[in-house]
Amino acid sequence: RRRSRPCPDAGGDAPSATLTFVAFARAPPMRSLHYIDELSLEKGGVVRAVLDLVGGLAGSGVQVTLLTGDATDAPQEWREGGESAPRVMRIDRSRALLGGSSSARHALAEEIDKADVVHLHTPWDPFNPVIANVARAAGKPYVVSVHGMLDDWCMAQRTAKKRIYLALSARKLLEQSHAVHCTAQAELDQSKRWYPKGNGAVIPLLFDLEPYRSLPGPDIAREKFSIDPSTPAVLFLSRIHIKKGVHHLIDAARLLRDRGMKAQFLIAGTGDSDYEQSLREKIEADNIGDSVRLLGMVKGTEKVSLFEAADVFALPTSQENFGFVLVESLASGTPVITTKHVDIWPELESSGSGTIVPQTPEDFASAIEQTLKDTNRLGQMGKAGRTWVLDALDPETVAKGYESLYLEAAGAAAP
């Protein structure tokens, strides 16, 4: 609304002027619709990433509806429709797919029509093209987060099947999106070849820092897992899978034992049962059971305390997108050793908190030995890592990056 009133003359014959007051109405909140096939944390880091992202966006004022086929690990507050919480909507994908029930398709169209932007997660879900088609018909833009699934290592697995799916559906999905979202420049560099006509956008994952702002201390974990504070502790905490390279870490532990260096290796997590059994057999065959222990799944406060109880965190992985566990370790003040197969390795290295080495037992053994022996540098790396995480990955700042992307998409789609 505009109101005008005359401005008194400055004197003499000065012409009269007019002051104009403009009252701006507050813009309505951005409305985003996210889709992921299932919310089960047993499925790994993508589910965790989506939960943190939509929770953080909702907390920053974005209206979020989370569409899923399985809401197993959706927080109870979300299910109950808590204030400033994402709205969770379960959809029967089998009934909404092409040729499915018209009522399910109508419900999907209604949700898309309410949104300003649609955010799809992972490139391989066969339901994503269905949602994208409905969004395009409604004139709604969509974004696709690929979650590291187009990284070189991932694309080298089941290559023929993935290339066929790209040719039939996924490339069109990616290239017709407003943007393909990557969490690091290294991920964009690897993935772009699979959607050459598409647009890429780099925004880090939204990481929930609240459990790390006030740390519980190492004693909880030391008591729970009988960790000797007088012996250096090397921690691995992730899904137990051959991709993570745990066997390289066990070999590194044997090499350090043979060099006469005393250290305790703590392996936390669950996953592939056959691979886990092979690790147990390896530990027994190498006669290092006194220094290498498998702790099983560790969650909540005990997990944060376990990061604090470790002197260094080691992840000899073959592929990692954002690497939540690396960020968790740094947020706990524990420096990391990992490989260039982690998409955020340049950021880890430049922050002064990470050591990047080739994925071999010899390189990990040497890096662990050098890091643990230089206690002054170890402390400096821990402080640098925590400072970097709290600053660069501040949830409010990261959330604004997503809001800007959504606003850009909505503006580009406006008639």
N, C-alpha and C positions, 0 to 999 in steps of 0.2 A: 504494500500500500504506500502511496506517496501523499505527503501533506506539504503544502507550500505556504509560506508567509512572507510578507515584504520585509526586507532588511532596512533598518533606518539609514538615511543618507549619512555619508561620512562628513557632510558639511558643504556649504556653497551650493553649486549646481551639479554636484556629483550625481550620476544616474542612480536610480534605485536598483537594487539587486534582489535576487530571490534565493533563499536557502531551501534546499530540497532534502527532506528526511526520508530515508528508505527503511522500512521495517521488513526484515527477512524472516520468512517462516522457516522453522527448523526442518531440514530435509528428513524424510522418513528413513528408517534404518535399511541398510542393504539386506535383501532376502536371498539366501543361498540354499540350494538343495544339493545335498551330497548323497552319493550312492557307493556302497561297498557290499559285496555279496554276503559276508557274515561277520559279526562282531564277536569272534572267539579268539582270545589272546593266545590260545594254543597254536594258532595259525602263524604267529610270528610278528615281526616288526611293523608290517603294513597296518595291521589292526591297531596296534599301539599308536602309530603315527596318526591315523585317522581320528582316534579317540582324543588325542591331545589337540589336534588341529581344530576339530569342531567345538571342543570344550573351550579352547582359548578364544576362538572367534565369537562364540556366544557370549563369553565374558566381556569381550571388547565392544559389544553392542550390535553385532551382526545377528540377524534372525536366521537361525539354522534349523533346517529339517534334515534329519539323517534317515535315509531310506535304506533298508537292509532286509535280506531274507532271513536273518537269524540274529536276534538282539541279545544273545546269551550274556555278554559281558558289558552291555550298556549299563552305566550307573543307575541305581534305583531312582535317584532324583530326576534323571532324564525321562525315565519311564512314567514317572508321576507328573511330569510337566512342571517341574520346579521353575521358579522365576530365574530369568537369565540363563536357562539351561537349554540345550538343543532339544528339539522335539523329535522323538524317535518314532518312525512309522515302519511297520513290518509289511513287506510285500511278498506275495506268492509269485515268485519269478516264473515258475512253470505255467501259471495261468495267464501271465501278462506277456509272455513271449509271443512272437508273431504266430497267429493261428490260435492263440489262447482266448480266454473269456473276454468278452467286450467290457464287462464291468471292471475287471482288473486293469485293462488298458485305459478305460475312462478315468479310473482313480489316479493312474500314473499321469495322464494328461492334465488332470486338475492340479496335481502337485507342481508340475512343471509350469503351468500357467501362473501360479502364485509367486514363482521365484523370479528374481532378476537375473540370476546366473545359476547354471547347473555345474557341479563339480564331480567328475567321475574319477574313480580310483582304480589303477592298474590297466594295462592295455589288453589283457587277454580275456577278460570276462565277456562271455557271449551276450550278456544282457546290456552291456554298454552301448553297442550300436543301436539297439532298440530304443534306449533312452535318448540317444543322440538324434535319431530320426524324429522322434516326437518333439524334441526341443527345437530342431530346425523348422519343423512344420509350424510351431508356435512362435517362431521368431525369437527364440531365447538362445543366448550364447552358452557355450559350454567349454569347460576347461578339463584337461585330462592330466592327472598325476601318474607318472609311469613307475615311481617307486623303485628305481634301479633295475627294472626288469628288461630294459633295453641295453644294459651295460654289456661290454664285450664278453665277459665270462658267462653271463646268463644266456646270451644269444648263441654261445657255442654249445649249449645244452639243448638237445632235441631241436637242432637247427632246422631240419627240413619241415617239421610240423609248424614251427613258428613262422617260417618264410611263407608257407602256404596260407596260414591264417592272416598274415600281413597283406598278402596279395588279394585275398578274398574280402577282407573286412577291416582289419586294424589300421592299415595305412590310411584309408579314407577317413576312419574315425579320428585319427591324429591330425591329418592335414586339414580337415574341415573344422577343427576346434579353434576357438579363439587363441588358445595357447596350450602348448604341451609343457606342463610344469615339471621342472627338475629342481632338486634340492641343492645342487652344487654345479659349478661350471664344468667340472670333470664329467659329471653325468650328462650334461647337455652335449659336450663334445663327443661322447661315445654314442649317444642315442640319435643324434640328428640325422645320421645317414639313413635311418629307417623311415623318416618322414621328411624328405628333402624339400617339399613345398610347404611345410608347416612352419609355425612360429614357436620358438622356445622361450620360456621365462624361468629365471632362476630365483627362487626364494627358499631359504632354509626351512626345515620343518619347525613347527611350533612345538617347543619343548617345555613341559610343565616344570618350572623351577621351584615350586613351593616346597617339595620334600627336601630340597638342598639348600634352602636359604638359612635354615638353622639346623646344623648337622647334629646327629645324635651321639657321635663319638664312636671310637673303635671297640670299646669294651663289650658292647652287646654281642658283636660278632665273635670277638675273642673267646668269650665265655661259651657261646652257643656251639662254636665249631672247634674249640680247643686249639686256638691259634697262639703260638708262642711269640710274644712281642719282641723277644731278644733275637729271633731269627728272621732275616728278610723274607717277606711274603710276596709272591708273584701270583696275581689273580687272573683267571679267565672266567668270564661270566657271560654266557650267551646260549643259544640253542646248540645242543650237541649234534653236530652234523659235519660230514666230511668237508663241506665247503668252508667251515670255520677253521680248519687246519689244526685241530687240537692235537693230532698225532705229531705235528711238527714241534709243538710246545713240550710234549712228553719227551721227544728226542732231545730237545734243548736241555731239559731237566737232567737227563742222563749224561749229556756232555759236561754240564756244570758239576755234576757229582764226580765225574771222572777227573775233572780239573781240581777237585778238592774244595770247591766252593759250596758252602752250606746255605741252602735256601728251601723254603717250603712253597710248593706249587698247589694252589687251591683252584679246583675246576668246578664251577657252579653252573647248573643248568640241566635240562633234560631234552630229549629229542629222539633221534634215530636209535632204537634199542640195539640193533645189530652193530652199529658203529660204536655205541657206548660199550658194548661187551668186548669189542675188539680192543678198545682202549684199556679196559681192565686187564685183559690178557697181556697187552703190551707192557703195562706197568709191572705186572707180575714177572714176565719174562726178563725184563730189564732189571729186576730186583731193586726198584726205586719206590716201593710202597711206603717207605718211611718218610719220603719227601713229597710224594704226589698223591693227593686225595681228591676223590670225586664227592662233592657235597650235595648233589641233587638240586632241586629247584629252591631258589632263595628269593623272597619277595619282601616288599614293604620296608619297614624300618631296618630289619635285619640286613636287607640288601644294601642300603645306604651305609650302614655301619661296616659291612664287609668291604665295600670300596675303601672306606677310611682305614680299615685294618691292614689293607695291602700297601706295600711300598711302591709297587708298579703294576700296571694293568697291561697284559699282553694279549693281542688278538692277531694270530697269524692267518688271517682270512684270505680266501680266494676272491671274494666279492662282498662288498658292503656298500649300500647306498649312502645313507646319512650316518649310520653307525650310532644308534642311540646309546649303546653301552659305553662307547668312547666318551660321549658327552657326559653321561652319568658319572663316569670315573673322574673326569676333569672337574665337574661340579662338586665332587667330593674332595678335591684337592690332591688327587692321585694321578701322576703323569702316565702316559700311555706309550706303548711300543706296538706298531702295526705296520701294514704294508701299503704299497701304492694301489692296491686293489680296493681301497676305501675311497669313495668319491670325495670326501672332505680332507684327504691327506694334505693338500697344500695349505689349507687353513690350520690344520693341526701343527704342521711344521712351522709355519710362520708365526704362530702364537707363542712358540717357545715351550710348548707343553708336550709335544709329541716327537718321538723318534721313528723315522720311517726307514724300514730295511727290507731287503728281499725276503721272499717267503721260503726260507731254508732254516733248518734247525741250527746250523752253524752261525748264521747271522743273528738269529734271535738269542742264542746263548751268549754271543759276544755283546750284543746290545744290553741284555739284562745284566750281565756282569759289569760292564762299564757304568751303567746307570746306577746300580746299587752301590758301587764302590765310591762314587762321587756324591757323598751325602749333601754337600752344599748345593750342588747343581740339582740334585733330586728335589730338595726343598724349594728351590727357585722355580723349577718346572711345575711343581704342584700349585704354587701360588699363581703363576702365570696362567695356568689352565683354568683355574677357578675364576680368575678375573676375566679371562676371555669369554667364558661361557655366560657369566652373569651380565656382561656388557653386550657382546655381539648377538647373543641369543635371547635377549630380553623379550619375553612374550608379547608385551605391548607393542614393541617396535616391529617384531616379526608379523604380528597380526595386521598392522597397518599396511605391510607389503601385500598381503592377500586382499585386503579391502581395496587397495589401489588397483590391483589386477582385476577385481570384480567390477569396479566402477568403470575401468577402461573397456572391459568386455561389454558391459551394459550400454555404455555410450556408443560403442561401435555398432551395436545391433539396433540402436534406436532408429526409427524411420526418419 
